[in-house]
């Protein structure tokens, strides 16, 4: 009788064991440089390094996967056990759970230094050909501002080249991204000039609405510790959000 009770207890513990093991959380991040890039076969970037450090502190070994913005949003929606990095926009607000802010960015009108187009205001630039990434916060900001000739692309490098060649008039982007793209493809940053700020947006760690809030809190606490011990500021300092400055 005693042995049967012990066996039953052991089986009960084994049955509960899988539920007690926390599965590693996959994280999807924006793949645009300098948020993510590869150098000498290694992963780098502002977002990659922030997420990697948070993952270490929560003991998470799930994959960190860089994706284009539209696919990133789709993957978060399809995988309720995943986290992802998203720009917080009114159009996206109901679709996701917004756990905490990672950093912010300002988006400006960027024109060729050789051109004479007026980028001092939205009203002056509204008729110009403006380049943005498909599904990006820049595209949504351009549409919200009433730009009439919006030309979408799948990569920032293509937009930079078009602007440098005069095939578009304006690029809507953040200084951090503009500087990284120019360095990547060998176009001098002096070839461009910065005009009116169009938007200021926050990048969040987000998820599908059903994601476990206790797990999200562990990640939030990890970021708070990074801010207190200087790790957060050290990563941001490597990727300055400035135009034409290192």
Secondary structure, DSSP 4 states (H G I P E B T S, - for coil): -HHHHHHHHHHHHHHHHHHHSPPPPPEEEE-STTTSEEETTEEE-HHHHHHHHHHHHHT----EEEE-HHHHHHHHHH-TT-EEEEE--TTTGGGSEEEEEEEEEEEEEEEETT-----SSHHHHTTSEEEEETTSHHHHHHHHHT-SEEEEES-HHHHHHHHHHTSSSEEEE-HHHHHHHHHHHT--GGGEEEEEEEEEEEEEEEE-TTS-HHHHHHHHHHHHHHHHHTHHHHHHHTS---SS--
